[in-house]
Amino acid sequence: MDADWPLIGVRFALYATLSGLFGLSAFSLYGLKAGARADALALRPWLVGTGLLGLLFSGIALVLLAATMAGAPAWPIDREAIGMLLTGSATGTAWEARMVALIVAVIAALIAAGRTAPLGLVVLAAGIALATLAWTGHGAMDEGATGWVHLLADILHLLSAGAWLGALLGLTLLVVRPAARVDVAHLRLTHRALHGFGMVGTIVVGTIVVTGLVNGWLLVGASNLPRLPTSLYGQLLLAKLALFGAMLGLASLNRFRLTPAFERSVAARDHRAALGTLRRSLAIEASCAVTILALVAWLGMLEPPATAM
């Protein structure tokens, strides 16, 4: 069976934009003080932009998914197939909830300007939008108690991954600021943000590991582990796990080596080398995260081993 690359591509775009919207707004809330948010990051353009892109990609995904389910080409648009998808499936209900949540997130982002209450509303609405993606993957394929466990694990996995990706985006924006706009206050703010995510990151990683194990048990099963390298699904999953391991290593390096070194360099007023090292590490970590999203978008279109019996 040939891969449905347009649908895989739009799934990747949704994972990236919704993760960025949720994670960046959450990072700004817990990682930056209220008075420093507007100056530290261009929050409004980033949040509004990712929210609008989320709306656009959601619309495209609906058209492509309806066409795939109807076995018809995406163009001309099959309104009847779209209507059936929206009114007769949990996926359609989740799509409608996502669109409402994204509209709320964009409106709140327009008025937020770094203020805590509107930014909190962006986090809530973006989290709901990101969570709805669980109904477009394997998380919604089971029934009964197992189905609810799988769905909850998928939602928590999405939110945790989104928090990590969005924090990487926020930290990257802080460290790539033009040199002319970097002063001691910004350097200290950057260090506080790095240190703050180190604490939150422990919870995020723990949640990803636990929910990943639950999903792995339900989608792969212990008996299928030896056969993973022989299937496309298994090969992509192993690649994802390898990249996740690399991200863990880089995150540990950042927290225990690079962040303390950066703090010492700021105190010594010689931050350029330490800042450059941080930039490279965050860039590699972000590249791993983006590649993982692409693999997840592809994996969601393949039949997992546990259902291929």
NUBA-50456 format. One record per residue (C-alpha): chain; x negated, y, z negated; residue number from 0; residue in three letters. Coordinates in Angstrom, 1 decimal. Layout:
N
 gutor      x      y      z ketor vexlo
     A      X      Y      Z   NUM   ALA
...
***
This chain:
309
 gutor      x      y      z ketor vexlo
     A    0.0    0.0    0.0     0   MET
     A   -1.4    3.4    1.1     1   ASP
     A   -1.9    6.0   -1.5     2   ALA
     A    0.7    8.9   -1.5     3   ASP
     A   -2.0   11.6   -1.5     4   TRP
     A    0.4   14.7   -1.4     5   PRO
     A    2.2   13.4   -4.4     6   LEU
     A   -1.0   12.5   -6.2     7   ILE
     A   -2.3   16.0   -5.4     8   GLY
     A    0.7   17.8   -6.8     9   VAL
     A    0.6   15.6   -9.9    10   ARG
     A   -3.0   16.6  -10.5    11   PHE
     A   -2.0   20.3  -10.0    12   ALA
     A    0.7   19.9  -12.6    13   LEU
     A   -1.5   18.2  -15.1    14   TYR
     A   -4.1   21.0  -14.6    15   ALA
     A   -1.9   24.0  -14.7    16   THR
     A    0.4   22.9  -17.6    17   LEU
     A   -2.6   21.7  -19.6    18   SER
     A   -4.2   25.1  -19.0    19   GLY
     A   -1.1   27.0  -20.0    20   LEU
     A   -0.5   25.0  -23.2    21   PHE
     A   -4.1   24.6  -24.2    22   GLY
     A   -5.3   28.1  -23.6    23   LEU
     A   -2.3   29.7  -25.4    24   SER
     A   -2.8   27.3  -28.4    25   ALA
     A   -6.6   28.1  -28.4    26   PHE
     A   -5.9   31.8  -28.4    27   SER
     A   -3.5   31.3  -31.4    28   LEU
     A   -5.8   29.3  -33.6    29   TYR
     A   -9.3   30.2  -32.3    30   GLY
     A   -9.0   34.0  -32.0    31   LEU
     A   -7.9   36.7  -34.4    32   LYS
     A   -4.8   38.7  -33.4    33   ALA
     A   -6.7   41.9  -32.9    34   GLY
     A   -9.4   40.3  -30.7    35   ALA
     A   -7.3   38.3  -28.3    36   ARG
     A   -6.5   40.9  -25.7    37   ALA
     A  -10.1   42.1  -25.5    38   ASP
     A  -11.7   38.6  -25.6    39   ALA
     A   -9.7   37.0  -22.9    40   LEU
     A   -7.5   38.2  -20.0    41   ALA
     A   -4.6   36.3  -21.6    42   LEU
     A   -1.7   37.8  -19.7    43   ARG
     A   -3.0   37.0  -16.1    44   PRO
     A   -4.1   33.5  -17.1    45   TRP
     A   -0.9   32.5  -18.9    46   LEU
     A    1.5   34.1  -16.4    47   VAL
     A   -0.5   32.7  -13.5    48   GLY
     A   -0.6   29.2  -14.8    49   THR
     A    3.1   29.4  -15.7    50   GLY
     A    4.1   30.6  -12.2    51   LEU
     A    1.9   27.9  -10.6    52   LEU
     A    3.6   25.3  -12.8    53   GLY
     A    7.0   26.4  -11.4    54   LEU
     A    5.7   26.2   -7.9    55   LEU
     A    4.1   22.8   -8.2    56   PHE
     A    7.2   21.5  -10.1    57   SER
     A    9.3   22.5   -7.1    58   GLY
     A    7.0   20.8   -4.6    59   ILE
     A    6.8   17.7   -6.8    60   ALA
     A   10.6   17.4   -6.9    61   LEU
     A   10.8   17.5   -3.1    62   VAL
     A    8.0   15.0   -2.7    63   LEU
     A    9.3   12.6   -5.3    64   LEU
     A   12.9   12.7   -3.9    65   ALA
     A   11.5   12.0   -0.4    66   ALA
     A    9.5    9.1   -1.7    67   THR
     A   12.4    7.5   -3.6    68   MET
     A   14.7    7.9   -0.5    69   ALA
     A   12.0    6.6    1.8    70   GLY
     A   12.3    9.7    4.0    71   ALA
     A    9.8   12.4    5.1    72   PRO
     A    9.4   15.4    2.8    73   ALA
     A   10.4   17.7    5.7    74   TRP
     A   13.1   18.6    6.4    75   PRO
     A   14.1   18.7    2.7    76   ILE
     A   16.7   16.1    1.8    77   ASP
     A   19.0   18.0   -0.5    78   ARG
     A   21.2   14.9   -1.1    79   GLU
     A   18.2   12.9   -2.4    80   ALA
     A   17.2   15.8   -4.6    81   ILE
     A   20.7   16.1   -6.0    82   GLY
     A   20.8   12.4   -6.8    83   MET
     A   17.4   12.6   -8.5    84   LEU
     A   18.4   15.6  -10.6    85   LEU
     A   21.8   14.3  -11.7    86   THR
     A   21.2   10.5  -11.9    87   GLY
     A   17.8   10.1  -13.7    88   SER
     A   15.9   11.0  -16.8    89   ALA
     A   13.1   12.3  -14.5    90   THR
     A   15.6   14.9  -13.1    91   GLY
     A   16.6   16.0  -16.6    92   THR
     A   13.0   16.3  -17.6    93   ALA
     A   12.3   18.4  -14.5    94   TRP
     A   15.1   20.8  -15.4    95   GLU
     A   13.9   21.1  -18.9    96   ALA
     A   10.4   21.8  -17.6    97   ARG
     A   11.6   24.6  -15.3    98   MET
     A   13.5   26.3  -18.2    99   VAL
     A   10.5   25.9  -20.5   100   ALA
     A    8.1   27.4  -17.9   101   LEU
     A   10.4   30.4  -17.3   102   ILE
     A   10.5   31.1  -21.0   103   VAL
     A    6.7   30.7  -21.2   104   ALA
     A    6.1   33.2  -18.4   105   VAL
     A    8.5   35.8  -19.9   106   ILE
     A    6.9   35.4  -23.3   107   ALA
     A    3.4   35.6  -21.8   108   ALA
     A    4.3   38.9  -20.1   109   LEU
     A    5.2   40.5  -23.4   110   ILE
     A    2.7   38.7  -25.6   111   ALA
     A   -0.4   40.8  -25.1   112   ALA
     A   -2.2   38.8  -27.8   113   GLY
     A    0.6   39.2  -30.4   114   ARG
     A    1.2   36.1  -32.6   115   THR
     A    4.9   35.6  -32.3   116   ALA
     A    5.3   35.8  -28.5   117   PRO
     A    2.1   33.8  -28.1   118   LEU
     A    3.6   31.1  -30.4   119   GLY
     A    6.6   31.0  -28.1   120   LEU
     A    4.3   30.5  -25.1   121   VAL
     A    2.7   27.6  -27.0   122   VAL
     A    6.0   26.0  -27.8   123   LEU
     A    7.5   26.4  -24.3   124   ALA
     A    4.3   25.3  -22.6   125   ALA
     A    4.1   22.2  -24.9   126   GLY
     A    7.7   21.2  -23.9   127   ILE
     A    6.8   21.7  -20.2   128   ALA
     A    3.7   19.6  -20.5   129   LEU
     A    5.5   16.9  -22.5   130   ALA
     A    8.1   16.5  -19.7   131   THR
     A    5.3   15.0  -17.5   132   LEU
     A    5.6   11.8  -19.6   133   ALA
     A    8.9   11.1  -17.7   134   TRP
     A    7.0   11.1  -14.4   135   THR
     A    4.6    8.3  -15.3   136   GLY
     A    4.4    4.9  -16.9   137   HIS
     A    5.4    6.3  -20.3   138   GLY
     A    9.1    6.1  -19.3   139   ALA
     A    9.1    2.7  -17.8   140   MET
     A    9.9    0.6  -20.9   141   ASP
     A   13.2    0.3  -22.7   142   GLU
     A   14.3    0.0  -26.3   143   GLY
     A   12.0    0.5  -29.3   144   ALA
     A    8.9   -0.2  -27.1   145   THR
     A   10.1    2.4  -24.7   146   GLY
     A   10.3    5.1  -27.4   147   TRP
     A    6.8    4.1  -28.8   148   VAL
     A    5.3    4.3  -25.3   149   HIS
     A    7.0    7.6  -24.5   150   LEU
     A    5.9    9.2  -27.8   151   LEU
     A    2.4    8.0  -27.3   152   ALA
     A    2.3    9.4  -23.8   153   ASP
     A    3.6   12.8  -25.0   154   ILE
     A    1.1   13.0  -27.8   155   LEU
     A   -1.7   12.0  -25.4   156   HIS
     A   -0.6   14.7  -22.9   157   LEU
     A   -0.5   17.4  -25.6   158   LEU
     A   -3.8   16.4  -27.1   159   SER
     A   -5.5   16.3  -23.7   160   ALA
     A   -4.0   19.7  -22.8   161   GLY
     A   -5.2   21.2  -26.1   162   ALA
     A   -8.8   20.0  -25.2   163   TRP
     A   -8.7   21.2  -21.6   164   LEU
     A   -7.2   24.6  -22.6   165   GLY
     A   -9.8   25.1  -25.3   166   ALA
     A  -12.5   24.3  -22.7   167   LEU
     A  -11.0   27.0  -20.4   168   LEU
     A  -10.9   29.5  -23.3   169   GLY
     A  -14.5   28.8  -24.4   170   LEU
     A  -15.7   28.9  -20.9   171   THR
     A  -14.1   32.3  -20.3   172   LEU
     A  -15.8   33.6  -23.5   173   LEU
     A  -19.3   32.4  -22.5   174   VAL
     A  -19.2   33.5  -18.9   175   VAL
     A  -18.3   37.1  -19.7   176   ARG
     A  -20.5   39.6  -17.7   177   PRO
     A  -23.7   40.5  -19.6   178   ALA
     A  -22.7   44.2  -19.5   179   ALA
     A  -19.7   43.4  -21.6   180   ARG
     A  -21.4   41.1  -24.1   181   VAL
     A  -22.2   42.8  -27.5   182   ASP
     A  -22.8   41.5  -30.9   183   VAL
     A  -19.1   41.5  -31.8   184   ALA
     A  -18.3   39.3  -28.8   185   HIS
     A  -21.1   36.9  -29.6   186   LEU
     A  -19.9   36.5  -33.1   187   ARG
     A  -16.3   36.1  -31.9   188   LEU
     A  -17.5   33.4  -29.5   189   THR
     A  -19.3   31.5  -32.3   190   HIS
     A  -16.2   31.6  -34.5   191   ARG
     A  -14.1   30.2  -31.6   192   ALA
     A  -16.7   27.4  -31.0   193   LEU
     A  -16.8   26.6  -34.7   194   HIS
     A  -13.0   26.7  -34.9   195   GLY
     A  -12.4   24.3  -32.1   196   PHE
     A  -14.9   22.0  -33.6   197   GLY
     A  -12.5   21.4  -36.5   198   MET
     A   -9.4   21.2  -34.3   199   VAL
     A  -11.2   19.0  -31.8   200   GLY
     A  -11.6   16.2  -34.4   201   THR
     A   -7.8   16.0  -34.6   202   ILE
     A   -7.4   16.2  -30.9   203   VAL
     A  -10.0   13.4  -30.2   204   VAL
     A   -8.5   11.2  -32.9   205   GLY
     A   -5.0   11.5  -31.4   206   THR
     A   -6.3   10.8  -27.9   207   ILE
     A   -8.1    7.7  -29.0   208   VAL
     A   -5.1    6.3  -31.0   209   VAL
     A   -2.5    7.1  -28.3   210   THR
     A   -4.9    5.8  -25.6   211   GLY
     A   -5.1    2.5  -27.4   212   LEU
     A   -1.3    2.2  -27.6   213   VAL
     A   -1.0    3.0  -23.9   214   ASN
     A   -3.8    0.6  -23.0   215   GLY
     A   -2.1   -2.2  -25.0   216   TRP
     A    1.3   -1.6  -23.3   217   LEU
     A   -0.1   -1.0  -19.7   218   LEU
     A   -3.0   -3.4  -19.6   219   VAL
     A   -2.7   -6.0  -22.4   220   GLY
     A   -5.5   -7.9  -24.0   221   ALA
     A   -5.3  -10.8  -21.6   222   SER
     A   -5.9   -8.6  -18.6   223   ASN
     A   -9.0   -6.9  -19.9   224   LEU
     A  -11.5   -9.3  -18.2   225   PRO
     A   -9.8   -8.6  -14.8   226   ARG
     A  -10.0   -4.8  -15.0   227   LEU
     A  -13.1   -4.4  -12.8   228   PRO
     A  -11.4   -6.4  -10.0   229   THR
     A   -8.4   -4.1   -9.4   230   SER
     A   -8.2   -0.5   -8.3   231   LEU
     A   -6.2    0.4  -11.4   232   TYR
     A   -8.8   -1.2  -13.6   233   GLY
     A  -11.7    0.5  -11.8   234   GLN
     A  -10.0    4.0  -12.1   235   LEU
     A   -9.3    3.3  -15.7   236   LEU
     A  -12.8    2.3  -16.5   237   LEU
     A  -14.1    5.4  -14.7   238   ALA
     A  -11.7    7.5  -16.8   239   LYS
     A  -13.0    5.9  -20.0   240   LEU
     A  -16.6    6.5  -19.0   241   ALA
     A  -15.9   10.2  -18.4   242   LEU
     A  -14.1   10.4  -21.7   243   PHE
     A  -17.1    9.0  -23.4   244   GLY
     A  -19.3   11.6  -21.6   245   ALA
     A  -17.0   14.3  -22.9   246   MET
     A  -17.2   13.0  -26.4   247   LEU
     A  -21.0   13.1  -26.2   248   GLY
     A  -21.0   16.6  -24.9   249   LEU
     A  -18.5   17.8  -27.5   250   ALA
     A  -20.7   16.3  -30.2   251   SER
     A  -23.7   18.0  -28.8   252   LEU
     A  -21.9   21.3  -28.6   253   ASN
     A  -20.6   21.0  -32.2   254   ARG
     A  -23.7   19.8  -34.0   255   PHE
     A  -26.6   21.1  -31.9   256   ARG
     A  -25.7   23.9  -29.5   257   LEU
     A  -23.2   25.9  -31.7   258   THR
     A  -25.6   26.1  -34.7   259   PRO
     A  -28.4   27.0  -32.3   260   ALA
     A  -26.2   29.7  -30.8   261   PHE
     A  -25.4   31.1  -34.3   262   GLU
     A  -29.2   31.3  -35.1   263   ARG
     A  -29.9   33.0  -31.7   264   SER
     A  -27.2   35.7  -32.4   265   VAL
     A  -28.7   36.4  -35.8   266   ALA
     A  -32.2   36.7  -34.2   267   ALA
     A  -30.7   38.9  -31.4   268   ARG
     A  -32.1   36.6  -28.7   269   ASP
     A  -29.0   34.8  -27.5   270   HIS
     A  -29.6   34.4  -23.7   271   ARG
     A  -31.2   31.0  -23.7   272   ALA
     A  -28.7   29.5  -26.2   273   ALA
     A  -25.8   31.0  -24.3   274   LEU
     A  -27.1   29.6  -21.0   275   GLY
     A  -27.3   26.1  -22.5   276   THR
     A  -23.8   26.4  -23.8   277   LEU
     A  -22.5   27.5  -20.4   278   ARG
     A  -24.0   24.5  -18.7   279   ARG
     A  -22.7   22.1  -21.3   280   SER
     A  -19.2   23.5  -21.2   281   LEU
     A  -19.3   23.4  -17.4   282   ALA
     A  -20.2   19.7  -17.3   283   ILE
     A  -17.6   18.9  -19.9   284   GLU
     A  -14.9   20.8  -18.0   285   ALA
     A  -15.9   19.0  -14.8   286   SER
     A  -15.4   15.7  -16.5   287   CYS
     A  -12.0   16.8  -17.8   288   ALA
     A  -10.8   17.9  -14.3   289   VAL
     A  -12.0   14.6  -12.8   290   THR
     A  -10.1   12.7  -15.5   291   ILE
     A   -6.9   14.6  -14.6   292   LEU
     A   -7.4   13.6  -11.0   293   ALA
     A   -7.8   10.0  -12.0   294   LEU
     A   -4.7   10.1  -14.2   295   VAL
     A   -2.7   11.6  -11.4   296   ALA
     A   -3.8    8.6   -9.2   297   TRP
     A   -3.3    6.0  -12.0   298   LEU
     A    0.3    7.1  -12.5   299   GLY
     A    1.0    6.0   -8.9   300   MET
     A   -0.4    2.5   -9.3   301   LEU
     A    1.1   -0.6  -10.9   302   GLU
     A   -0.5   -1.3  -14.2   303   PRO
     A   -1.7   -4.9  -14.9   304   PRO
     A    0.9   -5.6  -17.6   305   ALA
     A    3.7   -5.1  -15.1   306   THR
     A    2.1   -7.0  -12.3   307   ALA
     A    2.7  -10.4  -13.8   308   MET
***
